[in-house]
Amino acid sequence: QVQLVESGGGLVQPGGSLRLSCTTSGFTFNIYTMSWYRQAPGKEREFVAHITTSGGNTIYADSVKGRFTISRDNAKNTVYLQMNSLKPEDTAVYYCNAVRGLSDFWGQGTQVIVSS
């Protein structure tokens, strides 16, 4: 059974940091590219960051570039999103996504609220 479980969300003040984790099971993690997406209230889900299978290449949305860092630990079947200098507009439910060919798996999301 494929599972992707996000954790690490919560309430943080503007300028603060959070580290999200997505722990996976049920598929061969190290051959899947991994991404983070987010969905704010009343908005479409949007791309945040992407990492290749080895972790050697990453891509970021312009809105988070320089503030967020995606990484992965293939030994732990886990992908991370380090979020620094958080802004109120980063408030959203954050989802991890695993893709290989036609296989496309999603987690249930973790809520991030940036507010003073």
PyMOL commands that set and color helices and strands:
alter all, ss='L'
color gray80, all
select helices_A, chain A and resi 29-31+88-90
alter helices_A, ss='H'
color red, helices_A
select strands_A, chain A and resi 3-7+10-12+18-25+33-39+46-51+58-60+68-73+78-83+92-100+103-106+110-114
alter strands_A, ss='S'
color yellow, strands_A
deselect
rebuild
show_as cartoon
